[in-house]
């Protein structure tokens, strides 16, 4: 069954694969086409259908790997304790303030490039937005060249310019 | 358990873990009633 809109949508429990005691159904890996279609930056030039298909294939593989690991645990009769997991957790967790500060630092460059793309002078933008971060004017200009080669970053800058 | 097996066999832990998972996948009952999606194969299944 091909899923369509989310409102009143029928849950698709078509089994895709059974691995040991685990069954993976379509609903677990389903891509929300409407949500993806509303965010062009997330499908990066692919059609919504192709992007969703790729996303579902990725989720399918992820679920299969998880099921295989679960089967190994069942076979060996073991489970993960909190002590096993602890080294993989972020320690200490970031506070909301730290998270906001980190996000703000990451936003400096795209926002500044957005201003340049909008027609402002490199020097002025660098002085006002970038210099305090410790980046030189040359670094700032070099980052723009990188941005042109890397389509997603470039797309972000252009979108920000449109949003400003 | 895997550490001991690796030591006994004189191989690295990672090599033993890969072999364990390959053997597990070979013996697991895997049924694919719907083939819309490709199963991962080889080392891809552990990645």
N, CA and C atoms of all chains as a GROMACS GRO file, in nm:
protein
  633
    1UNK      N    1   0.084  -0.120   0.000
    1UNK     CA    2   0.000   0.000   0.000
    1UNK      C    3   0.087   0.124   0.000
    2UNK      N    4   0.063   0.216  -0.086
    2UNK     CA    5   0.143   0.339  -0.090
    2UNK      C    6   0.084   0.438   0.009
    3UNK      N    7   0.163   0.484   0.104
    3UNK     CA    8   0.111   0.580   0.201
    3UNK      C    9   0.091   0.716   0.138
    4UNK      N   10  -0.014   0.786   0.180
    4UNK     CA   11  -0.029   0.924   0.132
    4UNK      C   12  -0.037   1.017   0.252
    5UNK      N   13  -0.124   1.115   0.251
    5UNK     CA   14  -0.127   1.215   0.357
    5UNK      C   15  -0.134   1.155   0.497
    6UNK      N   16  -0.082   1.228   0.597
    6UNK     CA   17  -0.078   1.174   0.732
    6UNK      C   18  -0.212   1.177   0.802
    7UNK      N   19  -0.298   1.274   0.766
    7UNK     CA   20  -0.426   1.286   0.834
    7UNK      C   21  -0.516   1.172   0.787
    8UNK      N   22  -0.560   1.092   0.884
    8UNK     CA   23  -0.645   0.979   0.849
    8UNK      C   24  -0.571   0.870   0.775
    9UNK      N   25  -0.441   0.876   0.777
    9UNK     CA   26  -0.361   0.779   0.703
    9UNK      C   27  -0.372   0.642   0.768
   10UNK      N   28  -0.380   0.541   0.683
   10UNK     CA   29  -0.386   0.404   0.736
   10UNK      C   30  -0.245   0.362   0.774
   11UNK      N   31  -0.233   0.304   0.893
   11UNK     CA   32  -0.102   0.256   0.937
   11UNK      C   33  -0.066   0.134   0.852
   12UNK      N   34   0.052   0.136   0.794
   12UNK     CA   35   0.093   0.027   0.705
   12UNK      C   36   0.180  -0.073   0.782
   13UNK      N   37   0.120  -0.184   0.820
   13UNK     CA   38   0.193  -0.284   0.896
   13UNK      C   39   0.239  -0.400   0.808
   14UNK      N   40   0.257  -0.374   0.681
   14UNK     CA   41   0.309  -0.477   0.591
   14UNK      C   42   0.444  -0.525   0.642
   15UNK      N   43   0.458  -0.656   0.670
   15UNK     CA   44   0.589  -0.703   0.716
   15UNK      C   45   0.690  -0.702   0.602
   16UNK      N   46   0.806  -0.643   0.626
   16UNK     CA   47   0.910  -0.638   0.524
   16UNK      C   48   1.008  -0.753   0.541
   17UNK      N   49   1.044  -0.780   0.667
   17UNK     CA   50   1.142  -0.885   0.693
   17UNK      C   51   1.122  -0.937   0.835
   18UNK      N   52   1.149  -1.067   0.852
   18UNK     CA   53   1.152  -1.125   0.987
   18UNK      C   54   1.291  -1.178   1.011
   19UNK      N   55   1.350  -1.134   1.120
   19UNK     CA   56   1.486  -1.177   1.154
   19UNK      C   57   1.480  -1.235   1.294
   20UNK      N   58   1.494  -1.368   1.303
   20UNK     CA   59   1.478  -1.432   1.433
   20UNK      C   60   1.338  -1.400   1.485
   21UNK      N   61   1.333  -1.342   1.606
   21UNK     CA   62   1.203  -1.314   1.666
   21UNK      C   63   1.153  -1.173   1.632
   22UNK      N   64   1.229  -1.100   1.553
   22UNK     CA   65   1.193  -0.960   1.525
   22UNK      C   66   1.130  -0.946   1.386
   23UNK      N   67   1.019  -0.874   1.383
   23UNK     CA   68   0.956  -0.844   1.253
   23UNK      C   69   0.965  -0.694   1.230
   24UNK      N   70   1.009  -0.656   1.112
   24UNK     CA   71   1.014  -0.514   1.077
   24UNK      C   72   0.902  -0.486   0.979
   25UNK      N   73   0.815  -0.392   1.017
   25UNK     CA   74   0.702  -0.358   0.929
   25UNK      C   75   0.728  -0.222   0.864
   26UNK      N   76   0.656  -0.200   0.754
   26UNK     CA   77   0.680  -0.079   0.676
   26UNK      C   78   0.666   0.048   0.761
   27UNK      N   79   0.567   0.048   0.852
   27UNK     CA   80   0.541   0.168   0.931
   27UNK      C   81   0.665   0.215   1.008
   28UNK      N   82   0.749   0.120   1.049
   28UNK     CA   83   0.868   0.156   1.129
   28UNK      C   84   0.970   0.236   1.049
   29UNK      N   85   0.970   0.219   0.920
   29UNK     CA   86   1.074   0.284   0.840
   29UNK      C   87   1.015   0.389   0.746
   30UNK      N   88   0.884   0.406   0.754
   30UNK     CA   89   0.815   0.493   0.659
   30UNK      C   90   0.866   0.636   0.662
   31UNK      N   91   0.886   0.692   0.547
   31UNK     CA   92   0.924   0.833   0.534
   31UNK      C   93   0.797   0.916   0.523
   32UNK      N   94   0.794   1.028   0.595
   32UNK     CA   95   0.679   1.117   0.587
   32UNK      C   96   0.698   1.209   0.466
   33UNK      N   97   0.634   1.172   0.356
   33UNK     CA   98   0.654   1.245   0.230
   33UNK      C   99   0.611   1.390   0.239
   34UNK      N  100   0.501   1.415   0.308
   34UNK     CA  101   0.452   1.553   0.319
   34UNK      C  102   0.552   1.640   0.396
   35UNK      N  103   0.604   1.584   0.506
   35UNK     CA  104   0.701   1.660   0.588
   35UNK      C  105   0.827   1.687   0.507
   36UNK      N  106   0.872   1.585   0.433
   36UNK     CA  107   0.994   1.602   0.354
   36UNK      C  108   0.973   1.704   0.242
   37UNK      N  109   0.856   1.697   0.179
   37UNK     CA  110   0.826   1.788   0.068
   37UNK      C  111   0.825   1.933   0.113
   38UNK      N  112   0.790   1.955   0.241
   38UNK     CA  113   0.782   2.092   0.291
   38UNK      C  114   0.919   2.149   0.327
   39UNK      N  115   1.024   2.064   0.320
   39UNK     CA  116   1.160   2.110   0.355
   39UNK      C  117   1.256   2.076   0.242
   40UNK      N  118   1.258   2.159   0.135
   40UNK     CA  119   1.340   2.126   0.017
   40UNK      C  120   1.487   2.104   0.052
   41UNK      N  121   1.537   2.171   0.155
   41UNK     CA  122   1.679   2.156   0.187
   41UNK      C  123   1.711   2.014   0.231
   42UNK      N  124   1.610   1.942   0.278
   42UNK     CA  125   1.634   1.805   0.325
   42UNK      C  126   1.638   1.705   0.212
   43UNK      N  127   1.584   1.740   0.094
   43UNK     CA  128   1.597   1.642  -0.014
   43UNK      C  129   1.698   1.685  -0.120
   44UNK      N  130   1.760   1.800  -0.099
   44UNK     CA  131   1.883   1.838  -0.170
   44UNK      C  132   1.883   1.810  -0.319
   45UNK      N  133   1.781   1.858  -0.383
   45UNK     CA  134   1.779   1.846  -0.528
   45UNK      C  135   1.721   1.716  -0.581
   46UNK      N  136   1.703   1.617  -0.493
   46UNK     CA  137   1.639   1.492  -0.538
   46UNK      C  138   1.488   1.515  -0.540
   47UNK      N  139   1.418   1.431  -0.613
   47UNK     CA  140   1.272   1.438  -0.605
   47UNK      C  141   1.232   1.389  -0.466
   48UNK      N  142   1.116   1.431  -0.420
   48UNK     CA  143   1.069   1.388  -0.288
   48UNK      C  144   1.061   1.235  -0.284
   49UNK      N  145   1.013   1.177  -0.393
   49UNK     CA  146   0.997   1.031  -0.396
   49UNK      C  147   1.132   0.962  -0.382
   50UNK      N  148   1.232   1.012  -0.455
   50UNK     CA  149   1.365   0.950  -0.450
   50UNK      C  150   1.427   0.970  -0.311
   51UNK      N  151   1.412   1.091  -0.255
   51UNK     CA  152   1.469   1.118  -0.123
   51UNK      C  153   1.404   1.030  -0.017
   52UNK      N  154   1.272   1.013  -0.028
   52UNK     CA  155   1.201   0.929   0.069
   52UNK      C  156   1.243   0.784   0.054
   53UNK      N  157   1.255   0.743  -0.069
   53UNK     CA  158   1.295   0.604  -0.094
   53UNK      C  159   1.435   0.578  -0.032
   54UNK      N  160   1.528   0.671  -0.052
   54UNK     CA  161   1.663   0.657   0.005
   54UNK      C  162   1.657   0.654   0.158
   55UNK      N  163   1.575   0.743   0.212
   55UNK     CA  164   1.563   0.750   0.358
   55UNK      C  165   1.505   0.620   0.414
   56UNK      N  166   1.405   0.566   0.344
   56UNK     CA  167   1.345   0.441   0.390
   56UNK      C  168   1.445   0.325   0.380
   57UNK      N  169   1.523   0.326   0.272
   57UNK     CA  170   1.624   0.219   0.258
   57UNK      C  171   1.726   0.228   0.373
   58UNK      N  172   1.765   0.350   0.407
   58UNK     CA  173   1.860   0.369   0.517
   58UNK      C  174   1.800   0.320   0.649
   59UNK      N  175   1.675   0.357   0.672
   59UNK     CA  176   1.608   0.315   0.796
   59UNK      C  177   1.590   0.164   0.800
   60UNK      N  178   1.563   0.106   0.682
   60UNK     CA  179   1.546  -0.040   0.675
   60UNK      C  180   1.675  -0.109   0.718
   61UNK      N  181   1.787  -0.061   0.662
   61UNK     CA  182   1.916  -0.122   0.698
   61UNK      C  183   1.947  -0.103   0.846
   62UNK      N  184   1.917   0.015   0.896
   62UNK     CA  185   1.939   0.041   1.038
   62UNK      C  186   1.859  -0.056   1.124
   63UNK      N  187   1.733  -0.078   1.086
   63UNK     CA  188   1.647  -0.168   1.164
   63UNK      C  189   1.695  -0.312   1.154
   64UNK      N  190   1.744  -0.349   1.036
   64UNK     CA  191   1.795  -0.486   1.020
   64UNK      C  192   1.917  -0.507   1.110
   65UNK      N  193   2.007  -0.409   1.110
   65UNK     CA  194   2.126  -0.421   1.196
   65UNK      C  195   2.085  -0.435   1.342
   66UNK      N  196   1.988  -0.353   1.383
   66UNK     CA  197   1.942  -0.359   1.522
   66UNK      C  198   1.884  -0.496   1.554
   67UNK      N  199   1.809  -0.552   1.458
   67UNK     CA  200   1.748  -0.683   1.480
   67UNK      C  201   1.855  -0.791   1.490
   68UNK      N  202   1.959  -0.780   1.409
   68UNK     CA  203   2.068  -0.879   1.414
   68UNK      C  204   2.140  -0.872   1.549
   69UNK      N  205   2.160  -0.750   1.596
   69UNK     CA  206   2.226  -0.735   1.727
   69UNK      C  207   2.135  -0.791   1.838
   70UNK      N  208   2.005  -0.765   1.825
   70UNK     CA  209   1.911  -0.820   1.924
   70UNK      C  210   1.916  -0.972   1.922
   71UNK      N  211   1.929  -1.030   1.802
   71UNK     CA  212   1.937  -1.176   1.791
   71UNK      C  213   2.064  -1.228   1.859
   72UNK      N  214   2.173  -1.154   1.844
   72UNK     CA  215   2.299  -1.195   1.910
   72UNK      C  216   2.282  -1.191   2.061
   73UNK      N  217   2.216  -1.087   2.110
   73UNK     CA  218   2.194  -1.076   2.254
   73UNK      C  219   2.108  -1.193   2.303
   74UNK      N  220   2.003  -1.224   2.225
   74UNK     CA  221   1.912  -1.333   2.266
   74UNK      C  222   1.988  -1.465   2.268
   75UNK      N  223   2.072  -1.486   2.166
   75UNK     CA  224   2.144  -1.613   2.156
   75UNK      C  225   2.242  -1.630   2.272
   76UNK      N  226   2.306  -1.520   2.309
   76UNK     CA  227   2.407  -1.528   2.416
   76UNK      C  228   2.349  -1.505   2.555
   77UNK      N  229   2.219  -1.468   2.558
   77UNK     CA  230   2.154  -1.444   2.687
   77UNK      C  231   2.217  -1.328   2.763
   78UNK      N  232   2.252  -1.223   2.690
   78UNK     CA  233   2.312  -1.108   2.758
   78UNK      C  234   2.230  -0.982   2.733
   79UNK      N  235   2.258  -0.881   2.811
   79UNK     CA  236   2.191  -0.752   2.792
   79UNK      C  237   2.288  -0.643   2.834
   80UNK      N  238   2.260  -0.522   2.792
   80UNK     CA  239   2.348  -0.410   2.827
   80UNK      C  240   2.302  -0.351   2.960
   81UNK      N  241   2.397  -0.326   3.047
   81UNK     CA  242   2.366  -0.260   3.173
   81UNK      C  243   2.392  -0.110   3.155
   82UNK      N  244   2.349  -0.034   3.252
   82UNK     CA  245   2.375   0.111   3.249
   82UNK      C  246   2.525   0.138   3.248
   83UNK      N  247   2.601   0.052   3.318
   83UNK     CA  248   2.747   0.070   3.322
   83UNK      C  249   2.809   0.047   3.184
   84UNK      N  250   2.750  -0.047   3.106
   84UNK     CA  251   2.802  -0.072   2.971
   84UNK      C  252   2.780   0.050   2.881
   85UNK      N  253   2.664   0.113   2.901
   85UNK     CA  254   2.625   0.223   2.812
   85UNK      C  255   2.693   0.354   2.851
   86UNK      N  256   2.720   0.370   2.980
   86UNK     CA  257   2.768   0.498   3.034
   86UNK      C  258   2.884   0.560   2.956
   87UNK      N  259   2.987   0.482   2.917
   87UNK     CA  260   3.100   0.547   2.847
   87UNK      C  261   3.061   0.610   2.714
   88UNK      N  262   2.948   0.569   2.658
   88UNK     CA  263   2.907   0.622   2.528
   88UNK      C  264   2.814   0.742   2.541
   89UNK      N  265   2.774   0.774   2.663
   89UNK     CA  266   2.690   0.891   2.683
   89UNK      C  267   2.779   1.015   2.689
   90UNK      N  268   2.722   1.128   2.649
   90UNK     CA  269   2.797   1.254   2.658
   90UNK      C  270   2.810   1.291   2.806
   91UNK      N  271   2.933   1.309   2.849
   91UNK     CA  272   2.956   1.342   2.990
   91UNK      C  273   3.041   1.468   2.999
   92UNK      N  274   3.001   1.570   3.071
   92UNK     CA  275   2.867   1.584   3.126
   92UNK      C  276   2.772   1.632   3.016
   93UNK      N  277   2.643   1.610   3.032
   93UNK     CA  278   2.550   1.657   2.929
   93UNK      C  279   2.554   1.810   2.922
   94UNK      N  280   2.530   1.862   2.802
   94UNK     CA  281   2.532   2.007   2.786
   94UNK      C  282   2.409   2.068   2.850
   95UNK      N  283   2.429   2.181   2.915
   95UNK     CA  284   2.315   2.255   2.969
   95UNK      C  285   2.247   2.327   2.852
   96UNK      N  286   2.128   2.375   2.876
   96UNK     CA  287   2.058   2.447   2.770
   96UNK      C  288   2.138   2.570   2.727
   97UNK      N  289   2.199   2.634   2.826
   97UNK     CA  290   2.278   2.754   2.797
   97UNK      C  291   2.397   2.720   2.707
   98UNK      N  292   2.466   2.611   2.739
   98UNK     CA  293   2.581   2.568   2.658
   98UNK      C  294   2.537   2.530   2.517
   99UNK      N  295   2.423   2.463   2.511
   99UNK     CA  296   2.370   2.421   2.381
   99UNK      C  297   2.338   2.543   2.294
  100UNK      N  298   2.276   2.643   2.355
  100UNK     CA  299   2.241   2.766   2.281
  100UNK      C  300   2.368   2.839   2.235
  101UNK      N  301   2.468   2.843   2.324
  101UNK     CA  302   2.593   2.912   2.288
  101UNK      C  303   2.660   2.839   2.172
  102UNK      N  304   2.659   2.705   2.176
  102UNK     CA  305   2.720   2.626   2.068
  102UNK      C  306   2.646   2.648   1.936
  103UNK      N  307   2.514   2.652   1.944
  103UNK     CA  308   2.434   2.673   1.822
  103UNK      C  309   2.461   2.812   1.766
  104UNK      N  310   2.475   2.909   1.855
  104UNK     CA  311   2.500   3.047   1.810
  104UNK      C  312   2.636   3.056   1.740
  105UNK      N  313   2.737   2.985   1.793
  105UNK     CA  314   2.870   2.985   1.730
  105UNK      C  315   2.862   2.926   1.589
  106UNK      N  316   2.785   2.817   1.576
  106UNK     CA  317   2.774   2.753   1.446
  106UNK      C  318   2.698   2.839   1.345
  107UNK      N  319   2.617   2.930   1.396
  107UNK     CA  320   2.532   3.012   1.312
  107UNK      C  321   2.605   3.135   1.258
  108UNK      N  322   2.718   3.170   1.322
  108UNK     CA  323   2.788   3.294   1.287
  108UNK      C  324   2.824   3.299   1.139
  109UNK      N  325   2.891   3.194   1.093
  109UNK     CA  326   2.942   3.195   0.956
  109UNK      C  327   2.831   3.194   0.851
  110UNK      N  328   2.734   3.102   0.860
  110UNK     CA  329   2.627   3.106   0.759
  110UNK      C  330   2.552   3.239   0.757
  111UNK      N  331   2.532   3.296   0.876
  111UNK     CA  332   2.460   3.424   0.881
  111UNK      C  333   2.542   3.534   0.813
  112UNK      N  334   2.673   3.534   0.840
  112UNK     CA  335   2.760   3.634   0.779
  112UNK      C  336   2.766   3.616   0.628
  113UNK      N  337   2.779   3.492   0.583
  113UNK     CA  338   2.782   3.467   0.438
  113UNK      C  339   2.650   3.507   0.374
  114UNK      N  340   2.542   3.487   0.447
  114UNK     CA  341   2.412   3.530   0.397
  114UNK      C  342   2.410   3.680   0.371
  115UNK      N  343   2.473   3.756   0.460
  115UNK     CA  344   2.478   3.902   0.441
  115UNK      C  345   2.561   3.937   0.317
  116UNK      N  346   2.673   3.864   0.299
  116UNK     CA  347   2.756   3.891   0.181
  116UNK      C  348   2.680   3.857   0.053
  117UNK      N  349   2.615   3.742   0.053
  117UNK     CA  350   2.536   3.704  -0.065
  117UNK      C  351   2.428   3.808  -0.093
  118UNK      N  352   2.382   3.874   0.014
  118UNK     CA  353   2.278   3.976  -0.004
  118UNK      C  354   2.336   4.108  -0.055
  119UNK      N  355   2.469   4.117  -0.068
  119UNK     CA  356   2.529   4.235  -0.129
  119UNK      C  357   2.612   4.322  -0.037
  120UNK      N  358   2.626   4.283   0.090
  120UNK     CA  359   2.705   4.366   0.181
  120UNK      C  360   2.855   4.341   0.162
  121UNK      N  361   2.935   4.436   0.208
  121UNK     CA  362   3.081   4.428   0.189
  121UNK      C  363   3.142   4.324   0.282
  122UNK      N  364   3.239   4.251   0.227
  122UNK     CA  365   3.310   4.148   0.305
  122UNK      C  366   3.365   4.207   0.435
  123UNK      N  367   3.437   4.319   0.417
  123UNK     CA  368   3.508   4.378   0.530
  123UNK      C  369   3.409   4.417   0.642
  124UNK      N  370   3.301   4.481   0.603
  124UNK     CA  371   3.202   4.528   0.701
  124UNK      C  372   3.139   4.409   0.776
  125UNK      N  373   3.102   4.307   0.699
  125UNK     CA  374   3.037   4.190   0.760
  125UNK      C  375   3.135   4.120   0.854
  126UNK      N  376   3.259   4.109   0.806
  126UNK     CA  377   3.361   4.042   0.889
  126UNK      C  378   3.379   4.117   1.021
  127UNK      N  379   3.390   4.251   1.012
  127UNK     CA  380   3.412   4.330   1.134
  127UNK      C  381   3.294   4.317   1.230
  128UNK      N  382   3.174   4.318   1.175
  128UNK     CA  383   3.056   4.320   1.262
  128UNK      C  384   3.019   4.182   1.317
  129UNK      N  385   3.036   4.078   1.234
  129UNK     CA  386   2.983   3.947   1.274
  129UNK      C  387   3.088   3.841   1.302
  130UNK      N  388   3.202   3.849   1.233
  130UNK     CA  389   3.292   3.734   1.233
  130UNK      C  390   3.417   3.755   1.318
  131UNK      N  391   3.469   3.877   1.317
  131UNK     CA  392   3.600   3.901   1.379
  131UNK      C  393   3.603   3.854   1.524
  132UNK      N  394   3.494   3.877   1.597
  132UNK     CA  395   3.493   3.842   1.740
  132UNK      C  396   3.506   3.691   1.762
  133UNK      N  397   3.480   3.613   1.657
  133UNK     CA  398   3.493   3.468   1.672
  133UNK      C  399   3.638   3.422   1.657
  134UNK      N  400   3.728   3.517   1.619
  134UNK     CA  401   3.870   3.483   1.607
  134UNK      C  402   3.911   3.449   1.465
  135UNK      N  403   3.817   3.453   1.370
  135UNK     CA  404   3.848   3.421   1.231
  135UNK      C  405   3.901   3.547   1.160
  136UNK      N  406   4.005   3.529   1.079
  136UNK     CA  407   4.058   3.644   1.002
  136UNK      C  408   3.969   3.667   0.881
  137UNK      N  409   3.989   3.785   0.820
  137UNK     CA  410   3.912   3.814   0.699
  137UNK      C  411   3.943   3.712   0.589
  138UNK      N  412   4.073   3.674   0.580
  138UNK     CA  413   4.111   3.575   0.478
  138UNK      C  414   4.041   3.442   0.503
  139UNK      N  415   4.035   3.402   0.631
  139UNK     CA  416   3.965   3.276   0.665
  139UNK      C  417   3.818   3.284   0.625
  140UNK      N  418   3.761   3.400   0.655
  140UNK     CA  419   3.619   3.420   0.625
  140UNK      C  420   3.594   3.405   0.475
  141UNK      N  421   3.680   3.470   0.395
  141UNK     CA  422   3.662   3.460   0.249
  141UNK      C  423   3.686   3.318   0.200
  142UNK      N  424   3.783   3.250   0.263
  142UNK     CA  425   3.811   3.112   0.222
  142UNK      C  426   3.692   3.023   0.255
  143UNK      N  427   3.626   3.050   0.366
  143UNK     CA  428   3.512   2.966   0.403
  143UNK      C  429   3.400   2.981   0.301
  144UNK      N  430   3.390   3.099   0.240
  144UNK     CA  431   3.288   3.119   0.138
  144UNK      C  432   3.318   3.034   0.015
  145UNK      N  433   3.450   3.024  -0.018
  145UNK     CA  434   3.486   2.941  -0.133
  145UNK      C  435   3.451   2.796  -0.105
  146UNK      N  436   3.477   2.752   0.019
  146UNK     CA  437   3.439   2.615   0.056
  146UNK      C  438   3.289   2.598   0.042
  147UNK      N  439   3.217   2.703   0.088
  147UNK     CA  440   3.071   2.697   0.083
  147UNK      C  441   3.019   2.681  -0.058
  148UNK      N  442   3.089   2.742  -0.156
  148UNK     CA  443   3.042   2.730  -0.294
  148UNK      C  444   3.058   2.587  -0.345
  149UNK      N  445   3.167   2.521  -0.298
  149UNK     CA  446   3.188   2.384  -0.346
  149UNK      C  447   3.092   2.287  -0.279
  150UNK      N  448   3.056   2.317  -0.154
  150UNK     CA  449   2.972   2.224  -0.079
  150UNK      C  450   2.826   2.268  -0.091
  151UNK      N  451   2.755   2.202  -0.176
  151UNK     CA  452   2.622   2.246  -0.211
  151UNK      C  453   2.529   2.267  -0.090
  152UNK      N  454   2.526   2.174   0.008
  152UNK     CA  455   2.431   2.195   0.118
  152UNK      C  456   2.459   2.325   0.194
  153UNK      N  457   2.590   2.357   0.221
  153UNK     CA  458   2.621   2.480   0.295
  153UNK      C  459   2.579   2.600   0.213
  154UNK      N  460   2.609   2.591   0.085
  154UNK     CA  461   2.574   2.700  -0.003
  154UNK      C  462   2.423   2.722  -0.003
  155UNK      N  463   2.354   2.612  -0.007
  155UNK     CA  464   2.208   2.620  -0.008
  155UNK      C  465   2.158   2.684   0.121
  156UNK      N  466   2.222   2.652   0.232
  156UNK     CA  467   2.181   2.709   0.360
  156UNK      C  468   2.199   2.861   0.356
  157UNK      N  469   2.315   2.904   0.307
  157UNK     CA  470   2.341   3.048   0.301
  157UNK      C  471   2.237   3.118   0.214
  158UNK      N  472   2.210   3.058   0.100
  158UNK     CA  473   2.115   3.122   0.009
  158UNK      C  474   1.975   3.127   0.072
  159UNK      N  475   1.939   3.020   0.140
  159UNK     CA  476   1.807   3.018   0.204
  159UNK      C  477   1.800   3.124   0.313
  160UNK      N  478   1.910   3.138   0.388
  160UNK     CA  479   1.910   3.236   0.495
  160UNK      C  480   1.895   3.376   0.437
  161UNK      N  481   1.960   3.397   0.324
  161UNK     CA  482   1.949   3.527   0.259
  161UNK      C  483   1.803   3.551   0.222
  162UNK      N  484   1.736   3.449   0.174
  162UNK     CA  485   1.597   3.465   0.136
  162UNK      C  486   1.509   3.492   0.258
  163UNK      N  487   1.548   3.431   0.370
  163UNK     CA  488   1.466   3.445   0.491
  163UNK      C  489   1.487   3.581   0.560
  164UNK      N  490   1.605   3.639   0.541
  164UNK     CA  491   1.637   3.764   0.614
  164UNK      C  492   1.544   3.878   0.573
  165UNK      N  493   3.362  -1.304   2.656
  165UNK     CA  494   3.344  -1.425   2.578
  165UNK      C  495   3.417  -1.414   2.443
  166UNK      N  496   3.387  -1.307   2.370
  166UNK     CA  497   3.455  -1.290   2.241
  166UNK      C  498   3.603  -1.261   2.261
  167UNK      N  499   3.633  -1.187   2.368
  167UNK     CA  500   3.775  -1.159   2.397
  167UNK      C  501   3.851  -1.290   2.414
  168UNK      N  502   3.791  -1.383   2.491
  168UNK     CA  503   3.859  -1.511   2.516
  168UNK      C  504   3.876  -1.590   2.387
  169UNK      N  505   3.770  -1.590   2.306
  169UNK     CA  506   3.779  -1.662   2.179
  169UNK      C  507   3.887  -1.602   2.089
  170UNK      N  508   3.892  -1.469   2.088
  170UNK     CA  509   3.992  -1.401   2.005
  170UNK      C  510   4.133  -1.437   2.052
  171UNK      N  511   4.151  -1.435   2.184
  171UNK     CA  512   4.283  -1.470   2.239
  171UNK      C  513   4.321  -1.612   2.202
  172UNK      N  514   4.224  -1.705   2.219
  172UNK     CA  515   4.252  -1.846   2.189
  172UNK      C  516   4.289  -1.864   2.042
  173UNK      N  517   4.218  -1.789   1.955
  173UNK     CA  518   4.242  -1.806   1.811
  173UNK      C  519   4.359  -1.722   1.762
  174UNK      N  520   4.409  -1.634   1.849
  174UNK     CA  521   4.521  -1.548   1.809
  174UNK      C  522   4.483  -1.443   1.707
  175UNK      N  523   4.358  -1.395   1.716
  175UNK     CA  524   4.316  -1.288   1.624
  175UNK      C  525   4.269  -1.169   1.707
  176UNK      N  526   4.246  -1.058   1.640
  176UNK     CA  527   4.202  -0.939   1.713
  176UNK      C  528   4.056  -0.954   1.754
  177UNK      N  529   4.016  -0.874   1.850
  177UNK     CA  530   3.876  -0.876   1.894
  177UNK      C  531   3.784  -0.840   1.778
  178UNK      N  532   3.823  -0.737   1.700
  178UNK     CA  533   3.737  -0.693   1.589
  178UNK      C  534   3.719  -0.805   1.486
  179UNK      N  535   3.828  -0.876   1.457
  179UNK     CA  536   3.818  -0.985   1.359
  179UNK      C  537   3.726  -1.095   1.412
  180UNK      N  538   3.738  -1.124   1.542
  180UNK     CA  539   3.652  -1.228   1.600
  180UNK      C  540   3.506  -1.183   1.602
  181UNK      N  541   3.484  -1.055   1.633
  181UNK     CA  542   3.347  -1.003   1.636
  181UNK      C  543   3.285  -1.010   1.496
  182UNK      N  544   3.363  -0.975   1.393
  182UNK     CA  545   3.312  -0.983   1.255
  182UNK      C  546   3.277  -1.127   1.220
  183UNK      N  547   3.363  -1.221   1.258
  183UNK     CA  548   3.338  -1.361   1.228
  183UNK      C  549   3.213  -1.410   1.301
  184UNK      N  550   3.199  -1.367   1.425
  184UNK     CA  551   3.082  -1.405   1.504
  184UNK      C  552   2.954  -1.358   1.435
  185UNK      N  553   2.955  -1.231   1.392
  185UNK     CA  554   2.834  -1.176   1.330
  185UNK      C  555   2.806  -1.243   1.195
  186UNK      N  556   2.910  -1.273   1.119
  186UNK     CA  557   2.889  -1.343   0.991
  186UNK      C  558   2.823  -1.479   1.014
  187UNK      N  559   2.875  -1.549   1.114
  187UNK     CA  560   2.820  -1.681   1.145
  187UNK      C  561   2.676  -1.668   1.194
  188UNK      N  562   2.651  -1.567   1.274
  188UNK     CA  563   2.515  -1.544   1.326
  188UNK      C  564   2.418  -1.519   1.211
  189UNK      N  565   2.458  -1.431   1.118
  189UNK     CA  566   2.370  -1.398   1.006
  189UNK      C  567   2.345  -1.522   0.918
  190UNK      N  568   2.448  -1.606   0.904
  190UNK     CA  569   2.430  -1.730   0.825
  190UNK      C  570   2.327  -1.821   0.886
  191UNK      N  571   2.321  -1.824   1.020
  191UNK     CA  572   2.234  -1.921   1.086
  191UNK      C  573   2.098  -1.863   1.126
  192UNK      N  574   2.085  -1.731   1.121
  192UNK     CA  575   1.958  -1.670   1.161
  192UNK      C  576   1.849  -1.700   1.060
  193UNK      N  577   1.727  -1.732   1.109
  193UNK     CA  578   1.618  -1.741   1.013
  193UNK      C  579   1.578  -1.602   0.965
  194UNK      N  580   1.598  -1.575   0.836
  194UNK     CA  581   1.562  -1.444   0.781
  194UNK      C  582   1.461  -1.465   0.669
  195UNK      N  583   1.344  -1.407   0.688
  195UNK     CA  584   1.236  -1.423   0.592
  195UNK      C  585   1.200  -1.285   0.538
  196UNK      N  586   1.193  -1.272   0.406
  196UNK     CA  587   1.161  -1.141   0.348
  196UNK      C  588   1.031  -1.148   0.268
  197UNK      N  589   0.918  -1.132   0.336
  197UNK     CA  590   0.790  -1.140   0.265
  197UNK      C  591   0.770  -1.025   0.166
  198UNK      N  592   0.840  -0.915   0.186
  198UNK     CA  593   0.827  -0.800   0.097
  198UNK      C  594   0.968  -0.757   0.057
  199UNK      N  595   0.996  -0.756  -0.071
  199UNK     CA  596   1.135  -0.731  -0.114
  199UNK      C  597   1.155  -0.591  -0.170
  200UNK      N  598   1.076  -0.496  -0.121
  200UNK     CA  599   1.092  -0.358  -0.168
  200UNK      C  600   1.229  -0.301  -0.131
  201UNK      N  601   1.283  -0.349  -0.020
  201UNK     CA  602   1.408  -0.293   0.030
  201UNK      C  603   1.518  -0.398   0.032
  202UNK      N  604   1.639  -0.354  -0.002
  202UNK     CA  605   1.751  -0.448  -0.010
  202UNK      C  606   1.811  -0.470   0.128
  203UNK      N  607   1.830  -0.596   0.162
  203UNK     CA  608   1.897  -0.629   0.288
  203UNK      C  609   2.043  -0.588   0.280
  204UNK      N  610   2.098  -0.538   0.390
  204UNK     CA  611   2.243  -0.513   0.389
  204UNK      C  612   2.315  -0.646   0.380
  205UNK      N  613   2.433  -0.643   0.320
  205UNK     CA  614   2.506  -0.768   0.307
  205UNK      C  615   2.650  -0.749   0.353
  206UNK      N  616   2.716  -0.859   0.383
  206UNK     CA  617   2.856  -0.855   0.423
  206UNK      C  618   2.879  -0.764   0.542
  207UNK      N  619   2.992  -0.693   0.542
  207UNK     CA  620   3.026  -0.608   0.657
  207UNK      C  621   2.923  -0.498   0.678
  208UNK      N  622   2.845  -0.468   0.574
  208UNK     CA  623   2.747  -0.361   0.580
  208UNK      C  624   2.645  -0.384   0.692
  209UNK      N  625   2.621  -0.511   0.723
  209UNK     CA  626   2.520  -0.541   0.823
  209UNK      C  627   2.567  -0.501   0.962
  210UNK      N  628   2.696  -0.488   0.979
  210UNK     CA  629   2.747  -0.452   1.113
  210UNK      C  630   2.780  -0.305   1.124
  211UNK      N  631   2.777  -0.233   1.014
  211UNK     CA  632   2.825  -0.095   1.013
  211UNK      C  633   2.740   0.002   1.092
   0.00000   0.00000   0.00000
